[in-house]
Amino acid sequence: MKTHLKALRSEAGLTQADLAGKLGVSRQAVIAIESDKHDPSLDLAYRIAAVFDLPVEAIFENPHRTG
Amino acid sequence: MKTLKPITEYTIGFTAWMVAYVAAVFFAGYYFRGMTPLGPPQAPLLYVVALLPSIPIGGTILVFLRFMDRSDEYMRAIMTRRFIVATGVTLFISTAWGFVKNYTEMPGSGLDYTYMIFWISFAIISPFVRDSKVRTA
């Protein structure tokens, strides 16, 4: 799933460890999501969206939406 | 009381059970050679001593399950995948070993090595299983 997480995190001045702390997950989890090795659960995607105050689809592109 | 990180708790718990496993294997080995103060092996104690090395295996499985329970979703997903792949490798090696032992003069009892085969397989495949996603071609 294509994600803009890395860019958003950098813009926010957060390290991977900072973001992991805010999300309550390991730094490995943040690395895996940023490098497309892990698709987050809906709950984690919502938590990420809450951190950046953005809708989920602004962070993770919906591969099933056309147009 | 400060709670340990899942990986720290896992490392400590796993190490403790592995030490217990090695100690139990050595103790059973000495016991069955009659080299302990318990004297020569005799029933029913010999059955208890023979089962002793398998008890830490249950301990490591519990430590592993607790680690998965306390970990985040990514760690849980990759540890589950590693466990499944390592189990497959273990079944393959154990079965192949059994057939070779049956049809050749290969030594060894086989089954008591299953535990070590599993964890060695787990260690070998872990660097290659870092992706929680199932990718289809």
N, CA and C atoms of all chains as a GROMACS GRO file, in nm:
protein
  612
    1MET      N    1   0.085  -0.119   0.000
    1MET     CA    2   0.000   0.000   0.000
    1MET      C    3   0.089   0.125   0.000
    2LYS      N    4   0.068   0.212  -0.096
    2LYS     CA    5   0.153   0.331  -0.107
    2LYS      C    6   0.122   0.424   0.011
    3THR      N    7   0.226   0.473   0.074
    3THR     CA    8   0.206   0.559   0.191
    3THR      C    9   0.290   0.686   0.184
    4HIS      N   10   0.237   0.791   0.244
    4HIS     CA   11   0.311   0.917   0.251
    4HIS      C   12   0.364   0.939   0.394
    5LEU      N   13   0.367   0.832   0.468
    5LEU     CA   14   0.400   0.844   0.610
    5LEU      C   15   0.539   0.903   0.635
    6LYS      N   16   0.637   0.856   0.558
    6LYS     CA   17   0.774   0.904   0.580
    6LYS      C   18   0.783   1.055   0.560
    7ALA      N   19   0.722   1.102   0.451
    7ALA     CA   20   0.726   1.245   0.420
    7ALA      C   21   0.653   1.325   0.529
    8LEU      N   22   0.537   1.275   0.570
    8LEU     CA   23   0.460   1.345   0.673
    8LEU      C   24   0.536   1.350   0.806
    9ARG      N   25   0.601   1.238   0.838
    9ARG     CA   26   0.677   1.233   0.963
    9ARG      C   27   0.793   1.332   0.960
   10SER      N   28   0.862   1.338   0.846
   10SER     CA   29   0.975   1.431   0.832
   10SER      C   30   0.926   1.576   0.843
   11GLU      N   31   0.814   1.604   0.776
   11GLU     CA   32   0.757   1.740   0.781
   11GLU      C   33   0.723   1.780   0.924
   12ALA      N   34   0.676   1.681   0.999
   12ALA     CA   35   0.637   1.708   1.138
   12ALA      C   36   0.758   1.712   1.232
   13GLY      N   37   0.876   1.682   1.179
   13GLY     CA   38   0.998   1.685   1.261
   13GLY      C   39   1.005   1.571   1.361
   14LEU      N   40   0.942   1.460   1.326
   14LEU     CA   41   0.942   1.345   1.417
   14LEU      C   42   1.042   1.240   1.371
   15THR      N   43   1.108   1.177   1.466
   15THR     CA   44   1.191   1.062   1.432
   15THR      C   45   1.100   0.938   1.431
   16GLN      N   46   1.155   0.829   1.379
   16GLN     CA   47   1.077   0.704   1.379
   16GLN      C   48   1.044   0.663   1.522
   17ALA      N   49   1.139   0.685   1.611
   17ALA     CA   50   1.116   0.650   1.752
   17ALA      C   51   1.009   0.738   1.814
   18ASP      N   52   1.011   0.867   1.779
   18ASP     CA   53   0.907   0.960   1.830
   18ASP      C   54   0.768   0.912   1.788
   19LEU      N   55   0.757   0.883   1.658
   19LEU     CA   56   0.626   0.842   1.606
   19LEU      C   57   0.583   0.709   1.668
   20ALA      N   58   0.680   0.617   1.680
   20ALA     CA   59   0.648   0.488   1.743
   20ALA      C   60   0.594   0.509   1.884
   21GLY      N   61   0.657   0.601   1.957
   21GLY     CA   62   0.612   0.631   2.094
   21GLY      C   63   0.470   0.686   2.097
   22LYS      N   64   0.440   0.776   2.003
   22LYS     CA   65   0.305   0.833   1.997
   22LYS      C   66   0.200   0.728   1.961
   23LEU      N   67   0.243   0.631   1.879
   23LEU     CA   68   0.149   0.529   1.832
   23LEU      C   69   0.140   0.408   1.925
   24GLY      N   70   0.238   0.397   2.014
   24GLY     CA   71   0.242   0.280   2.105
   24GLY      C   72   0.283   0.153   2.033
   25VAL      N   73   0.372   0.168   1.933
   25VAL     CA   74   0.425   0.049   1.864
   25VAL      C   75   0.577   0.056   1.865
   26SER      N   76   0.641  -0.049   1.814
   26SER     CA   77   0.787  -0.050   1.810
   26SER      C   78   0.836   0.035   1.693
   27ARG      N   79   0.964   0.076   1.701
   27ARG     CA   80   1.023   0.151   1.590
   27ARG      C   81   1.027   0.065   1.464
   28GLN      N   82   1.046  -0.066   1.485
   28GLN     CA   83   1.047  -0.159   1.371
   28GLN      C   84   0.914  -0.154   1.295
   29ALA      N   85   0.805  -0.134   1.370
   29ALA     CA   86   0.673  -0.128   1.305
   29ALA      C   87   0.664  -0.005   1.215
   30VAL      N   88   0.715   0.108   1.265
   30VAL     CA   89   0.712   0.232   1.184
   30VAL      C   90   0.799   0.214   1.060
   31ILE      N   91   0.918   0.157   1.078
   31ILE     CA   92   1.007   0.132   0.964
   31ILE      C   93   0.937   0.043   0.862
   32ALA      N   94   0.872  -0.063   0.910
   32ALA     CA   95   0.806  -0.158   0.820
   32ALA      C   96   0.691  -0.092   0.743
   33ILE      N   97   0.617  -0.005   0.808
   33ILE     CA   98   0.506   0.063   0.739
   33ILE      C   99   0.561   0.160   0.635
   34GLU      N  100   0.664   0.235   0.673
   34GLU     CA  101   0.723   0.332   0.579
   34GLU      C  102   0.785   0.264   0.457
   35SER      N  103   0.839   0.145   0.478
   35SER     CA  104   0.906   0.076   0.367
   35SER      C  105   0.814  -0.027   0.299
   36ASP      N  106   0.686  -0.017   0.326
   36ASP     CA  107   0.584  -0.103   0.261
   36ASP      C  108   0.606  -0.252   0.291
   37LYS      N  109   0.658  -0.280   0.410
   37LYS     CA  110   0.671  -0.421   0.450
   37LYS      C  111   0.556  -0.463   0.540
   38HIS      N  112   0.475  -0.367   0.577
   38HIS     CA  113   0.360  -0.399   0.664
   38HIS      C  114   0.246  -0.302   0.634
   39ASP      N  115   0.129  -0.360   0.611
   39ASP     CA  116   0.009  -0.279   0.597
   39ASP      C  117  -0.054  -0.268   0.736
   40PRO      N  118  -0.069  -0.146   0.787
   40PRO     CA  119  -0.123  -0.136   0.923
   40PRO      C  120  -0.268  -0.181   0.932
   41SER      N  121  -0.307  -0.224   1.050
   41SER     CA  122  -0.447  -0.258   1.072
   41SER      C  123  -0.528  -0.129   1.064
   42LEU      N  124  -0.658  -0.143   1.055
   42LEU     CA  125  -0.744  -0.024   1.049
   42LEU      C  126  -0.726   0.061   1.176
   43ASP      N  127  -0.714  -0.007   1.289
   43ASP     CA  128  -0.698   0.066   1.415
   43ASP      C  129  -0.569   0.148   1.415
   44LEU      N  130  -0.459   0.086   1.370
   44LEU     CA  131  -0.331   0.157   1.368
   44LEU      C  132  -0.334   0.269   1.264
   45ALA      N  133  -0.399   0.244   1.152
   45ALA     CA  134  -0.410   0.348   1.048
   45ALA      C  135  -0.486   0.469   1.104
   46TYR      N  136  -0.590   0.444   1.181
   46TYR     CA  137  -0.665   0.554   1.242
   46TYR      C  138  -0.580   0.628   1.345
   47ARG      N  139  -0.498   0.552   1.420
   47ARG     CA  140  -0.410   0.617   1.519
   47ARG      C  141  -0.308   0.707   1.448
   48ILE      N  142  -0.254   0.658   1.335
   48ILE     CA  143  -0.158   0.737   1.258
   48ILE      C  144  -0.228   0.863   1.206
   49ALA      N  145  -0.350   0.845   1.154
   49ALA     CA  146  -0.426   0.960   1.102
   49ALA      C  147  -0.451   1.062   1.212
   50ALA      N  148  -0.477   1.015   1.333
   50ALA     CA  149  -0.503   1.106   1.446
   50ALA      C  150  -0.377   1.186   1.482
   51VAL      N  151  -0.260   1.120   1.474
   51VAL     CA  152  -0.134   1.190   1.507
   51VAL      C  153  -0.112   1.307   1.412
   52PHE      N  154  -0.140   1.284   1.282
   52PHE     CA  155  -0.116   1.389   1.183
   52PHE      C  156  -0.239   1.474   1.155
   53ASP      N  157  -0.349   1.440   1.221
   53ASP     CA  158  -0.476   1.512   1.203
   53ASP      C  159  -0.516   1.518   1.055
   54LEU      N  160  -0.508   1.402   0.993
   54LEU     CA  161  -0.542   1.390   0.851
   54LEU      C  162  -0.633   1.268   0.833
   55PRO      N  163  -0.712   1.266   0.724
   55PRO     CA  164  -0.788   1.143   0.697
   55PRO      C  165  -0.693   1.030   0.657
   56VAL      N  166  -0.734   0.908   0.682
   56VAL     CA  167  -0.648   0.791   0.653
   56VAL      C  168  -0.602   0.791   0.506
   57GLU      N  169  -0.692   0.826   0.416
   57GLU     CA  170  -0.657   0.818   0.273
   57GLU      C  171  -0.560   0.929   0.230
   58ALA      N  172  -0.537   1.026   0.315
   58ALA     CA  173  -0.434   1.126   0.285
   58ALA      C  174  -0.295   1.072   0.320
   59ILE      N  175  -0.293   0.964   0.397
   59ILE     CA  176  -0.165   0.904   0.438
   59ILE      C  177  -0.139   0.775   0.360
   60PHE      N  178  -0.243   0.694   0.348
   60PHE     CA  179  -0.232   0.568   0.273
   60PHE      C  180  -0.323   0.577   0.151
   61GLU      N  181  -0.263   0.563   0.034
   61GLU     CA  182  -0.345   0.569  -0.087
   61GLU      C  183  -0.433   0.446  -0.097
   62ASN      N  184  -0.558   0.469  -0.130
   62ASN     CA  185  -0.652   0.358  -0.143
   62ASN      C  186  -0.630   0.289  -0.277
   63PRO      N  187  -0.577   0.165  -0.276
   63PRO     CA  188  -0.546   0.100  -0.404
   63PRO      C  189  -0.671   0.054  -0.479
   64HIS      N  190  -0.784   0.059  -0.412
   64HIS     CA  191  -0.908   0.009  -0.474
   64HIS      C  192  -0.995   0.122  -0.530
   65ARG      N  193  -0.956   0.246  -0.500
   65ARG     CA  194  -1.036   0.358  -0.549
   65ARG      C  195  -0.985   0.398  -0.687
   66THR      N  196  -1.073   0.409  -0.780
   66THR     CA  197  -1.032   0.450  -0.915
   66THR      C  198  -1.084   0.591  -0.941
   67GLY      N  199  -1.001   0.670  -1.007
   67GLY     CA  200  -1.042   0.806  -1.043
   67GLY      C  201  -1.032   0.903  -0.929
   68MET      N  202   0.598  -0.125   4.017
   68MET     CA  203   0.706  -0.204   3.958
   68MET      C  204   0.715  -0.176   3.807
   69LYS      N  205   0.838  -0.150   3.760
   69LYS     CA  206   0.854  -0.119   3.619
   69LYS      C  207   0.836  -0.245   3.533
   70THR      N  208   0.756  -0.230   3.428
   70THR     CA  209   0.733  -0.344   3.339
   70THR      C  210   0.844  -0.349   3.235
   71LEU      N  211   0.897  -0.471   3.214
   71LEU     CA  212   1.003  -0.486   3.115
   71LEU      C  213   0.946  -0.474   2.974
   72LYS      N  214   1.031  -0.427   2.881
   72LYS     CA  215   0.991  -0.424   2.741
   72LYS      C  216   0.967  -0.568   2.695
   73PRO      N  217   0.874  -0.588   2.600
   73PRO     CA  218   0.847  -0.726   2.554
   73PRO      C  219   0.972  -0.801   2.510
   74ILE      N  220   1.062  -0.732   2.435
   74ILE     CA  221   1.180  -0.801   2.383
   74ILE      C  222   1.277  -0.835   2.496
   75THR      N  223   1.285  -0.749   2.598
   75THR     CA  224   1.372  -0.776   2.713
   75THR      C  225   1.319  -0.895   2.791
   76GLU      N  226   1.188  -0.893   2.814
   76GLU     CA  227   1.126  -1.003   2.888
   76GLU      C  228   1.144  -1.135   2.812
   77TYR      N  229   1.129  -1.128   2.680
   77TYR     CA  230   1.144  -1.247   2.596
   77TYR      C  231   1.288  -1.300   2.604
   78THR      N  232   1.385  -1.210   2.594
   78THR     CA  233   1.526  -1.251   2.598
   78THR      C  234   1.561  -1.316   2.731
   79ILE      N  235   1.517  -1.253   2.840
   79ILE     CA  236   1.546  -1.308   2.973
   79ILE      C  237   1.476  -1.443   2.991
   80GLY      N  238   1.348  -1.448   2.959
   80GLY     CA  239   1.271  -1.571   2.977
   80GLY      C  240   1.325  -1.685   2.891
   81PHE      N  241   1.358  -1.652   2.767
   81PHE     CA  242   1.406  -1.755   2.675
   81PHE      C  243   1.542  -1.808   2.721
   82THR      N  244   1.630  -1.715   2.762
   82THR     CA  245   1.763  -1.756   2.809
   82THR      C  246   1.751  -1.846   2.931
   83ALA      N  247   1.663  -1.808   3.024
   83ALA     CA  248   1.645  -1.887   3.147
   83ALA      C  249   1.599  -2.029   3.114
   84TRP      N  250   1.503  -2.040   3.023
   84TRP     CA  251   1.453  -2.175   2.988
   84TRP      C  252   1.557  -2.254   2.910
   85MET      N  253   1.640  -2.187   2.828
   85MET     CA  254   1.744  -2.259   2.755
   85MET      C  255   1.851  -2.312   2.849
   86VAL      N  256   1.883  -2.231   2.951
   86VAL     CA  257   1.979  -2.277   3.053
   86VAL      C  258   1.921  -2.400   3.124
   87ALA      N  259   1.790  -2.393   3.156
   87ALA     CA  260   1.723  -2.506   3.222
   87ALA      C  261   1.725  -2.629   3.131
   88TYR      N  262   1.706  -2.606   3.001
   88TYR     CA  263   1.705  -2.717   2.904
   88TYR      C  264   1.841  -2.786   2.900
   89VAL      N  265   1.947  -2.705   2.886
   89VAL     CA  266   2.082  -2.762   2.879
   89VAL      C  267   2.114  -2.836   3.009
   90ALA      N  268   2.077  -2.774   3.124
   90ALA     CA  269   2.102  -2.839   3.254
   90ALA      C  270   2.027  -2.972   3.263
   91ALA      N  271   1.903  -2.974   3.215
   91ALA     CA  272   1.822  -3.096   3.222
   91ALA      C  273   1.879  -3.205   3.131
   92VAL      N  274   1.928  -3.164   3.013
   92VAL     CA  275   1.988  -3.262   2.921
   92VAL      C  276   2.113  -3.324   2.984
   93PHE      N  277   2.196  -3.239   3.043
   93PHE     CA  278   2.318  -3.290   3.107
   93PHE      C  279   2.283  -3.379   3.226
   94PHE      N  280   2.187  -3.332   3.308
   94PHE     CA  281   2.149  -3.409   3.427
   94PHE      C  282   2.096  -3.546   3.386
   95ALA      N  283   2.008  -3.548   3.285
   95ALA     CA  284   1.951  -3.676   3.239
   95ALA      C  285   2.063  -3.767   3.187
   96GLY      N  286   2.157  -3.707   3.114
   96GLY     CA  287   2.269  -3.785   3.061
   96GLY      C  288   2.350  -3.850   3.172
   97TYR      N  289   2.381  -3.772   3.276
   97TYR     CA  290   2.458  -3.825   3.389
   97TYR      C  291   2.375  -3.928   3.467
   98TYR      N  292   2.245  -3.899   3.484
   98TYR     CA  293   2.158  -3.990   3.560
   98TYR      C  294   2.153  -4.128   3.494
   99PHE      N  295   2.138  -4.127   3.362
   99PHE     CA  296   2.125  -4.257   3.294
   99PHE      C  297   2.257  -4.331   3.281
  100ARG      N  298   2.368  -4.264   3.317
  100ARG     CA  299   2.496  -4.334   3.326
  100ARG      C  300   2.525  -4.372   3.471
  101GLY      N  301   2.429  -4.344   3.559
  101GLY     CA  302   2.446  -4.376   3.701
  101GLY      C  303   2.550  -4.290   3.769
  102MET      N  304   2.569  -4.169   3.718
  102MET     CA  305   2.674  -4.082   3.772
  102MET      C  306   2.620  -3.972   3.863
  103THR      N  307   2.500  -3.988   3.916
  103THR     CA  308   2.446  -3.888   4.008
  103THR      C  309   2.426  -3.954   4.145
  104PRO      N  310   2.408  -3.871   4.249
  104PRO     CA  311   2.384  -3.929   4.383
  104PRO      C  312   2.254  -4.012   4.389
  105LEU      N  313   2.172  -4.004   4.286
  105LEU     CA  314   2.046  -4.080   4.285
  105LEU      C  315   2.069  -4.228   4.253
  106GLY      N  316   2.190  -4.260   4.216
  106GLY     CA  317   2.221  -4.400   4.189
  106GLY      C  318   2.180  -4.443   4.050
  107PRO      N  319   2.179  -4.577   4.026
  107PRO     CA  320   2.143  -4.625   3.892
  107PRO      C  321   1.997  -4.595   3.859
  108PRO      N  322   1.966  -4.574   3.732
  108PRO     CA  323   1.829  -4.540   3.695
  108PRO      C  324   1.730  -4.653   3.727
  109GLN      N  325   1.622  -4.615   3.790
  109GLN     CA  326   1.516  -4.714   3.816
  109GLN      C  327   1.379  -4.646   3.814
  110ALA      N  328   1.279  -4.724   3.774
  110ALA     CA  329   1.142  -4.673   3.768
  110ALA      C  330   1.092  -4.646   3.909
  111PRO      N  331   1.005  -4.547   3.932
  111PRO     CA  332   0.946  -4.460   3.829
  111PRO      C  333   1.030  -4.336   3.801
  112LEU      N  334   1.140  -4.316   3.880
  112LEU     CA  335   1.217  -4.191   3.865
  112LEU      C  336   1.276  -4.175   3.725
  113LEU      N  337   1.312  -4.286   3.664
  113LEU     CA  338   1.377  -4.274   3.533
  113LEU      C  339   1.284  -4.210   3.429
  114TYR      N  340   1.153  -4.234   3.446
  114TYR     CA  341   1.058  -4.171   3.352
  114TYR      C  342   1.052  -4.019   3.376
  115VAL      N  343   1.058  -3.982   3.502
  115VAL     CA  344   1.055  -3.838   3.536
  115VAL      C  345   1.180  -3.770   3.480
  116VAL      N  346   1.296  -3.832   3.500
  116VAL     CA  347   1.421  -3.774   3.452
  116VAL      C  348   1.423  -3.771   3.299
  117ALA      N  349   1.368  -3.876   3.237
  117ALA     CA  350   1.365  -3.880   3.090
  117ALA      C  351   1.278  -3.767   3.034
  118LEU      N  352   1.175  -3.730   3.109
  118LEU     CA  353   1.085  -3.623   3.061
  118LEU      C  354   1.138  -3.484   3.095
  119LEU      N  355   1.234  -3.478   3.188
  119LEU     CA  356   1.282  -3.349   3.239
  119LEU      C  357   1.325  -3.250   3.130
  120PRO      N  358   1.404  -3.291   3.029
  120PRO     CA  359   1.447  -3.192   2.928
  120PRO      C  360   1.333  -3.135   2.844
  121SER      N  361   1.219  -3.205   2.842
  121SER     CA  362   1.107  -3.154   2.759
  121SER      C  363   1.029  -3.043   2.830
  122ILE      N  364   1.042  -3.035   2.962
  122ILE     CA  365   0.966  -2.932   3.035
  122ILE      C  366   1.006  -2.790   2.993
  123PRO      N  367   1.137  -2.759   2.981
  123PRO     CA  368   1.174  -2.623   2.936
  123PRO      C  369   1.122  -2.588   2.797
  124ILE      N  370   1.094  -2.690   2.717
  124ILE     CA  371   1.038  -2.661   2.583
  124ILE      C  372   0.903  -2.593   2.599
  125GLY      N  373   0.821  -2.647   2.690
  125GLY     CA  374   0.692  -2.583   2.719
  125GLY      C  375   0.713  -2.441   2.769
  126GLY      N  376   0.818  -2.422   2.850
  126GLY     CA  377   0.848  -2.289   2.904
  126GLY      C  378   0.881  -2.189   2.793
  127THR      N  379   0.964  -2.233   2.698
  127THR     CA  380   1.002  -2.140   2.590
  127THR      C  381   0.881  -2.107   2.502
  128ILE      N  382   0.794  -2.205   2.484
  128ILE     CA  383   0.673  -2.179   2.403
  128ILE      C  384   0.585  -2.075   2.474
  129LEU      N  385   0.573  -2.088   2.606
  129LEU     CA  386   0.493  -1.990   2.683
  129LEU      C  387   0.555  -1.850   2.674
  130VAL      N  388   0.690  -1.844   2.685
  130VAL     CA  389   0.760  -1.715   2.673
  130VAL      C  390   0.735  -1.655   2.535
  131PHE      N  391   0.741  -1.739   2.434
  131PHE     CA  392   0.718  -1.693   2.296
  131PHE      C  393   0.575  -1.640   2.280
  132LEU      N  394   0.478  -1.714   2.332
  132LEU     CA  395   0.338  -1.672   2.320
  132LEU      C  396   0.314  -1.541   2.396
  133ARG      N  397   0.377  -1.526   2.512
  133ARG     CA  398   0.362  -1.402   2.589
  133ARG      C  399   0.424  -1.284   2.514
  134PHE      N  400   0.538  -1.312   2.449
  134PHE     CA  401   0.602  -1.207   2.369
  134PHE      C  402   0.509  -1.162   2.256
  135MET      N  403   0.447  -1.260   2.190
  135MET     CA  404   0.355  -1.225   2.081
  135MET      C  405   0.236  -1.147   2.135
  136ASP      N  406   0.189  -1.185   2.252
  136ASP     CA  407   0.073  -1.120   2.312
  136ASP      C  408   0.104  -0.974   2.348
  137ARG      N  409   0.227  -0.948   2.392
  137ARG     CA  410   0.265  -0.814   2.437
  137ARG      C  411   0.320  -0.726   2.324
  138SER      N  412   0.351  -0.787   2.210
  138SER     CA  413   0.412  -0.711   2.102
  138SER      C  414   0.308  -0.633   2.022
  139ASP      N  415   0.357  -0.543   1.936
  139ASP     CA  416   0.264  -0.471   1.849
  139ASP      C  417   0.228  -0.560   1.730
  140GLU      N  418   0.138  -0.512   1.647
  140GLU     CA  419   0.084  -0.596   1.539
  140GLU      C  420   0.188  -0.638   1.437
  141TYR      N  421   0.288  -0.552   1.411
  141TYR     CA  422   0.391  -0.587   1.313
  141TYR      C  423   0.477  -0.701   1.366
  142MET      N  424   0.526  -0.687   1.490
  142MET     CA  425   0.611  -0.791   1.548
  142MET      C  426   0.534  -0.922   1.558
  143ARG      N  427   0.406  -0.911   1.596
  143ARG     CA  428   0.323  -1.032   1.609
  143ARG      C  429   0.309  -1.101   1.473
  144ALA      N  430   0.289  -1.020   1.370
  144ALA     CA  431   0.271  -1.078   1.236
  144ALA      C  432   0.398  -1.146   1.186
  145ILE      N  433   0.514  -1.081   1.202
  145ILE     CA  434   0.635  -1.144   1.148
  145ILE      C  435   0.680  -1.263   1.233
  146MET      N  436   0.658  -1.254   1.366
  146MET     CA  437   0.694  -1.368   1.451
  146MET      C  438   0.606  -1.488   1.418
  147THR      N  439   0.480  -1.462   1.388
  147THR     CA  440   0.390  -1.572   1.350
  147THR      C  441   0.437  -1.635   1.219
  148ARG      N  442   0.473  -1.550   1.123
  148ARG     CA  443   0.521  -1.604   0.994
  148ARG      C  444   0.650  -1.684   1.013
  149ARG      N  445   0.740  -1.630   1.095
  149ARG     CA  446   0.866  -1.702   1.119
  149ARG      C  447   0.838  -1.837   1.185
  150PHE      N  448   0.744  -1.836   1.280
  150PHE     CA  449   0.711  -1.959   1.352
  150PHE      C  450   0.656  -2.064   1.254
  151ILE      N  451   0.571  -2.019   1.164
  151ILE     CA  452   0.510  -2.112   1.067
  151ILE      C  453   0.617  -2.165   0.972
  152VAL      N  454   0.702  -2.077   0.920
  152VAL     CA  455   0.806  -2.121   0.826
  152VAL      C  456   0.903  -2.216   0.896
  153ALA      N  457   0.944  -2.181   1.019
  153ALA     CA  458   1.037  -2.267   1.094
  153ALA      C  459   0.973  -2.402   1.123
  154THR      N  460   0.843  -2.402   1.151
  154THR     CA  461   0.773  -2.529   1.174
  154THR      C  462   0.775  -2.614   1.047
  155GLY      N  463   0.752  -2.551   0.933
  155GLY     CA  464   0.756  -2.624   0.806
  155GLY      C  465   0.894  -2.682   0.780
  156VAL      N  466   0.997  -2.601   0.803
  156VAL     CA  467   1.135  -2.649   0.782
  156VAL      C  468   1.164  -2.766   0.876
  157THR      N  469   1.118  -2.753   1.000
  157THR     CA  470   1.142  -2.859   1.099
  157THR      C  471   1.071  -2.988   1.058
  158LEU      N  472   0.948  -2.977   1.014
  158LEU     CA  473   0.874  -3.097   0.970
  158LEU      C  474   0.946  -3.163   0.852
  159PHE      N  475   0.993  -3.079   0.760
  159PHE     CA  476   1.063  -3.131   0.642
  159PHE      C  477   1.191  -3.204   0.683
  160ILE      N  478   1.274  -3.137   0.763
  160ILE     CA  479   1.401  -3.198   0.803
  160ILE      C  480   1.377  -3.324   0.885
  161SER      N  481   1.284  -3.318   0.978
  161SER     CA  482   1.257  -3.432   1.066
  161SER      C  483   1.208  -3.552   0.985
  162THR      N  484   1.118  -3.526   0.890
  162THR     CA  485   1.065  -3.635   0.809
  162THR      C  486   1.174  -3.694   0.719
  163ALA      N  487   1.252  -3.603   0.655
  163ALA     CA  488   1.360  -3.649   0.569
  163ALA      C  489   1.460  -3.731   0.649
  164TRP      N  490   1.492  -3.681   0.769
  164TRP     CA  491   1.586  -3.750   0.857
  164TRP      C  492   1.531  -3.889   0.893
  165GLY      N  493   1.403  -3.896   0.923
  165GLY     CA  494   1.340  -4.024   0.959
  165GLY      C  495   1.348  -4.125   0.845
  166PHE      N  496   1.320  -4.078   0.724
  166PHE     CA  497   1.327  -4.170   0.609
  166PHE      C  498   1.470  -4.218   0.585
  167VAL      N  499   1.563  -4.122   0.588
  167VAL     CA  500   1.704  -4.158   0.564
  167VAL      C  501   1.750  -4.257   0.670
  168LYS      N  502   1.708  -4.234   0.795
  168LYS     CA  503   1.747  -4.322   0.906
  168LYS      C  504   1.689  -4.464   0.886
  169ASN      N  505   1.564  -4.466   0.835
  169ASN     CA  506   1.499  -4.596   0.813
  169ASN      C  507   1.567  -4.678   0.704
  170TYR      N  508   1.609  -4.608   0.598
  170TYR     CA  509   1.658  -4.680   0.481
  170TYR      C  510   1.809  -4.688   0.472
  171THR      N  511   1.878  -4.621   0.562
  171THR     CA  512   2.025  -4.626   0.560
  171THR      C  513   2.074  -4.659   0.700
  172GLU      N  514   2.204  -4.649   0.716
  172GLU     CA  515   2.261  -4.678   0.848
  172GLU      C  516   2.294  -4.549   0.922
  173MET      N  517   2.219  -4.444   0.890
  173MET     CA  518   2.244  -4.315   0.956
  173MET      C  519   2.212  -4.328   1.106
  174PRO      N  520   2.305  -4.283   1.189
  174PRO     CA  521   2.284  -4.296   1.334
  174PRO      C  522   2.192  -4.187   1.389
  175GLY      N  523   2.159  -4.199   1.515
  175GLY     CA  524   2.081  -4.095   1.584
  175GLY      C  525   1.937  -4.135   1.601
  176SER      N  526   1.878  -4.085   1.711
  176SER     CA  527   1.739  -4.122   1.739
  176SER      C  528   1.643  -4.025   1.670
  177GLY      N  529   1.693  -3.904   1.637
  177GLY     CA  530   1.610  -3.813   1.558
  177GLY      C  531   1.514  -3.726   1.634
  178LEU      N  532   1.411  -3.784   1.695
  178LEU     CA  533   1.303  -3.704   1.751
  178LEU      C  534   1.348  -3.606   1.859
  179ASP      N  535   1.446  -3.644   1.939
  179ASP     CA  536   1.491  -3.554   2.046
  179ASP      C  537   1.567  -3.433   1.992
  180TYR      N  538   1.598  -3.433   1.863
  180TYR     CA  539   1.663  -3.317   1.803
  180TYR      C  540   1.562  -3.216   1.747
  181THR      N  541   1.434  -3.253   1.748
  181THR     CA  542   1.332  -3.169   1.686
  181THR      C  543   1.333  -3.026   1.739
  182TYR      N  544   1.345  -3.015   1.871
  182TYR     CA  545   1.343  -2.884   1.935
  182TYR      C  546   1.457  -2.795   1.884
  183MET      N  547   1.577  -2.854   1.878
  183MET     CA  548   1.692  -2.776   1.832
  183MET      C  549   1.678  -2.742   1.684
  184ILE      N  550   1.628  -2.838   1.607
  184ILE     CA  551   1.609  -2.812   1.463
  184ILE      C  552   1.515  -2.693   1.445
  185PHE      N  553   1.408  -2.690   1.524
  185PHE     CA  554   1.311  -2.581   1.511
  185PHE      C  555   1.375  -2.445   1.537
  186TRP      N  556   1.448  -2.432   1.649
  186TRP     CA  557   1.503  -2.301   1.684
  186TRP      C  558   1.619  -2.261   1.593
  187ILE      N  559   1.695  -2.360   1.545
  187ILE     CA  560   1.801  -2.328   1.450
  187ILE      C  561   1.737  -2.279   1.319
  188SER      N  562   1.629  -2.349   1.277
  188SER     CA  563   1.555  -2.306   1.157
  188SER      C  564   1.500  -2.166   1.177
  189PHE      N  565   1.444  -2.141   1.294
  189PHE     CA  566   1.386  -2.010   1.326
  189PHE      C  567   1.493  -1.901   1.313
  190ALA      N  568   1.612  -1.928   1.368
  190ALA     CA  569   1.720  -1.829   1.364
  190ALA      C  570   1.768  -1.805   1.221
  191ILE      N  571   1.774  -1.914   1.142
  191ILE     CA  572   1.824  -1.900   1.005
  191ILE      C  573   1.725  -1.824   0.916
  192ILE      N  574   1.596  -1.854   0.931
  192ILE     CA  575   1.498  -1.791   0.840
  192ILE      C  576   1.460  -1.648   0.883
  193SER      N  577   1.481  -1.616   1.010
  193SER     CA  578   1.435  -1.485   1.062
  193SER      C  579   1.485  -1.365   0.981
  194PRO      N  580   1.614  -1.358   0.943
  194PRO     CA  581   1.658  -1.240   0.866
  194PRO      C  582   1.587  -1.228   0.731
  195PHE      N  583   1.532  -1.338   0.681
  195PHE     CA  584   1.467  -1.334   0.550
  195PHE      C  585   1.316  -1.311   0.560
  196VAL      N  586   1.262  -1.323   0.680
  196VAL     CA  587   1.117  -1.302   0.699
  196VAL      C  588   1.099  -1.174   0.780
  197ARG      N  589   1.096  -1.062   0.709
  197ARG     CA  590   1.083  -0.932   0.775
  197ARG      C  591   0.964  -0.855   0.719
  198ASP      N  592   0.886  -0.924   0.638
  198ASP     CA  593   0.774  -0.862   0.569
  198ASP      C  594   0.646  -0.930   0.617
  199SER      N  595   0.553  -0.852   0.669
  199SER     CA  596   0.430  -0.912   0.722
  199SER      C  597   0.329  -0.938   0.612
  200LYS      N  598   0.359  -0.890   0.492
  200LYS     CA  599   0.260  -0.901   0.384
  200LYS      C  600   0.281  -1.028   0.303
  201VAL      N  601   0.170  -1.088   0.264
  201VAL     CA  602   0.178  -1.203   0.176
  201VAL      C  603   0.174  -1.148   0.034
  202ARG      N  604   0.284  -1.163  -0.036
  202ARG     CA  605   0.291  -1.109  -0.172
  202ARG      C  606   0.266  -1.220  -0.272
  203THR      N  607   0.172  -1.197  -0.357
  203THR     CA  608   0.146  -1.295  -0.463
  203THR      C  609   0.204  -1.242  -0.592
  204ALA      N  610   0.252  -1.334  -0.673
  204ALA     CA  611   0.318  -1.294  -0.798
  204ALA      C  612   0.221  -1.225  -0.894
   0.00000   0.00000   0.00000
